[in-house]
Amino acid sequence: MKQKLYGNAKWLTTTFCISLAVVTVLMLVLRLSVFRDMASVPETEVETITDDYLTYTINRQVYFAKSTSKGNLMIQNLSQNDYYMSVDIIDPDTEISYIYTGFIEPGAGRDTVTLNSELEDGVYSFVAVVSAYDMDSRELLLTDKLDITLHIGQAPQTDGASRK
């Protein structure tokens, strides 16, 4: 009887140690991939915009780690809308389009976007042209223009301020 208990205790201890090692490795992998530091997540200035026809949210401070990476536009066509929408981000001086989302259905959005053309590192003041389209005819119904800032190759501010 005493020997059987010892054998079970040895097996339980071995199983516990292996399980503990597996859980530790799993936590480390999750920590490095899924559960990143909140300090590495860009500060956002997501605003809800409402006009006569269209209500949407958009981040007006978009950060790109580099010109070829994804930025945090976070545009949302809210579900109460009866219109497709699209966003075209242009340089107001040259009329060059740097981001185009394509049609976004009501209740859908685009969290991240990529640039159509590369930009040097820096801060750019552009214009977001938000357009609403009839869902049947796809006829353009209205456009709205907003100032938007693209930050290329710059770390977002993480001064601990609360997110909007």
N, C-alpha and C positions, 0 to 999 in steps of 0.2 A: 504494500500500500504506500509506504513511504517513497519508494522508488518511482511509482507511478505519478505521485504528486510532483516530485522533482522533475520528471520528464515533461509534464504538462506546464509547469512553471517556466521551464527553459523554452518550450515552444511558444508560450504566451509572451515571454520577454522578447524573444527574437521577432515575433510577429509585430509586437508593439514598436520596437525599434525601426523595423522596416517601414511600417505605416507612418511613423513620425518623420522619417527621412523623405518619404514620398510626399507627404503634406508640406513639408518645408520647401522642397523643390518646386512644388506646384504653386505655393504662395509667392515664391521668388519670381517665377515666370509670370504670374498674373500681375505682380507689382511692377515688373519691368515692361509689360505690354499693355494690359487693359487698364489697370489702375495707376495711371501716371500721376505725377505731382500736379496739383491744381495750379502751381506756379508756372507750369509749362503750357497751360491753356491760355490762349490770348484773351485779353480783356475785350469785351464786346460792348457795343453801343447799339443794341437791337432796339429799333423803334417800331411802334405800330403806327402806320399811316392810314388815315381814313379820308376819303373824299366822297363825292356823290355816288360813284359807281363801284368803287373798289376799296377793299380793306386788306392790307398786307403788312407783314413785318419784314424788316431789312436791317442788316448790320451796316452801319455807315463808316466803320473803321475796319477795313479788311486787311488782314496780315498774311503775307506770303513769306515763308522761310527763305525762299529764293525764287527767282522768276519762273522757274519750271515746276515749282511745287503747287499744291492746292492752297487756296485761301478760304477764309471763313465768312462767306457772304451771308449765309443763313437767311435766305429769302423764303418767305412762306406766303402762298396764296391762300388766304383763310377760307374755310369751308362755307361760310355764308355767301361767298361771291358766286355769281352765275356767269362768270367770264373766265376764259383762259387769260393768262398774263405772261409777259416776257419781260426780261430786263436786259438792256444793252448799256454797258458802261463804256463811255466814250471820253476821249480827250476833247475838251471844248474848243481848243485852239486849232486842232488839225482835223477834227471829226473822225479820227481813227477809232474803231471799236476794239477794245481790249478784252471784253467779256461779253458773251451772249448766252443766255440761259436756254433759249428755245421756249416753246409753250409749256406753261406750268398749269396743271389742272387745279380747280378748287380743292382745298384740303391737302395739297401736295406742296413740295418745296425743294430747294437745293441748298443743302448745308455748306457744301464746298464747291468751288469752281476753280478752273485753271485759266490762265491767260491765253488769248489767241496769239499774241506776239510777246516776245521777251522784252523786259524793261530792265534798265540798270538799277542797282540798289538805290533806294531813296524813297521819298514820300511824294505821292502824286495826288493832286486835287482834280478829280474827274467829275463827270456828271452821269448819274444813273437815270436812264430813260425807261420808265416803267410804262408798259403798254397793256391795255385791256382789249380783248377780242371777243366777238360774239361766238358762242360755242357751236352754233349751227353753220353760219355762213363764214366764220373766221374773219369777218370784217373788223377793221380797226375802229374801236369806239372812242378811246381816249388815250392820251399820254400824260404822264406826270414826270416832272424832272426834279431830281434831288442832287444836292452836292454829296459826294462820297469821296473818301480818302483811301488810297491803296498804299500800304506800307510794304515795300519790297526789300527783303534781306535785313529786316530790322526786327529785333525782339519786341514783343508786345510789352506794354507797361504792366508790371505786376506789383504795384505798390500796396496791395492788400485792400484796395478800394472795393466796395461792394459792386457786384455785377448788376446791370440793369435788366 
